[in-house]
């Protein structure tokens, strides 16, 4: 691969910006996870994908958080 091809690949790669979950976001997630639809969760937590929400729920469950149904 030449430099031009590598630089082109780097330019077209999607950039992701991960930010830490705040306590407020986690509490909203705890209260609303089972009560809201996927679309409502995405509106409640702007900037988060549904996949990141599911991963955060899994992460919190492993640490003893209980989600109200």
C-alpha positions as a Markdown table, in Angstrom:
| # | Residue | x | y | z |
|---|---|---|---|---|
| 1 | Unk | 0.0 | 0.0 | 0.0 |
| 2 | Unk | 1.2 | 3.4 | -0.8 |
| 3 | Unk | 0.9 | 6.5 | 1.4 |
| 4 | Unk | -1.9 | 7.9 | -0.7 |
| 5 | Unk | -4.1 | 4.8 | -0.3 |
| 6 | Unk | -3.5 | 4.6 | 3.5 |
| 7 | Unk | -4.2 | 8.3 | 3.9 |
| 8 | Unk | -7.4 | 7.9 | 1.9 |
| 9 | Unk | -8.5 | 5.0 | 4.1 |
| 10 | Unk | -7.9 | 7.1 | 7.2 |
| 11 | Unk | -9.9 | 10.0 | 5.8 |
| 12 | Unk | -13.0 | 7.9 | 5.0 |
| 13 | Unk | -13.1 | 6.1 | 8.3 |
| 14 | Unk | -15.9 | 7.1 | 10.6 |
| 15 | Unk | -14.9 | 8.9 | 13.7 |
| 16 | Unk | -16.6 | 7.9 | 16.9 |
| 17 | Unk | -16.6 | 10.0 | 20.0 |
| 18 | Unk | -17.1 | 8.0 | 23.1 |
| 19 | Unk | -18.0 | 9.9 | 26.2 |
| 20 | Unk | -18.4 | 8.5 | 29.7 |
| 21 | Unk | -21.9 | 7.8 | 31.0 |
| 22 | Unk | -23.0 | 10.3 | 33.6 |
| 23 | Unk | -24.9 | 9.4 | 36.8 |
| 24 | Unk | -27.9 | 11.3 | 35.4 |
| 25 | Unk | -27.9 | 9.2 | 32.2 |
| 26 | Unk | -27.5 | 6.0 | 34.2 |
| 27 | Unk | -30.4 | 6.9 | 36.5 |
| 28 | Unk | -32.7 | 7.7 | 33.5 |
| 29 | Unk | -31.7 | 4.4 | 32.0 |
| 30 | Unk | -32.5 | 2.6 | 35.2 |
| 31 | Unk | -35.9 | 4.2 | 35.5 |
| 32 | Unk | -37.0 | 4.0 | 31.9 |
| 33 | Unk | -35.3 | 1.0 | 30.2 |
| 34 | Unk | -38.3 | -1.4 | 30.4 |
| 35 | Unk | -40.9 | 1.3 | 30.2 |
| 36 | Unk | -39.8 | 3.0 | 27.0 |
| 37 | Unk | -39.5 | 1.9 | 23.4 |
| 38 | Unk | -36.2 | 2.0 | 21.5 |
| 39 | Unk | -37.1 | 5.3 | 19.9 |
| 40 | Unk | -38.0 | 6.9 | 23.2 |
| 41 | Unk | -34.8 | 5.8 | 24.7 |
| 42 | Unk | -32.8 | 7.3 | 21.8 |
| 43 | Unk | -34.7 | 10.6 | 22.4 |
| 44 | Unk | -34.1 | 10.5 | 26.2 |
| 45 | Unk | -30.4 | 9.8 | 25.7 |
| 46 | Unk | -29.3 | 11.9 | 22.8 |
| 47 | Unk | -25.9 | 11.1 | 21.4 |
| 48 | Unk | -26.2 | 7.4 | 22.4 |
| 49 | Unk | -26.9 | 4.5 | 20.0 |
| 50 | Unk | -29.3 | 1.7 | 20.9 |
| 51 | Unk | -26.3 | -0.7 | 21.0 |
| 52 | Unk | -24.4 | 1.5 | 23.5 |
| 53 | Unk | -27.5 | 1.7 | 25.6 |
| 54 | Unk | -27.9 | -2.1 | 25.7 |
| 55 | Unk | -24.2 | -2.5 | 26.5 |
| 56 | Unk | -24.5 | 0.0 | 29.4 |
| 57 | Unk | -27.5 | -1.9 | 30.8 |
| 58 | Unk | -25.5 | -5.2 | 30.6 |
| 59 | Unk | -22.5 | -3.5 | 32.3 |
| 60 | Unk | -24.7 | -2.1 | 35.1 |
| 61 | Unk | -26.5 | -5.4 | 35.7 |
| 62 | Unk | -23.1 | -7.2 | 36.2 |
| 63 | Unk | -22.4 | -4.6 | 38.9 |
| 64 | Unk | -25.6 | -5.2 | 40.8 |
| 65 | Unk | -27.9 | -2.5 | 39.4 |
| 66 | Unk | -31.6 | -3.5 | 39.3 |
| 67 | Unk | -33.8 | -2.2 | 36.5 |
| 68 | Unk | -37.5 | -1.7 | 37.3 |
| 69 | Unk | -39.9 | -3.4 | 35.0 |
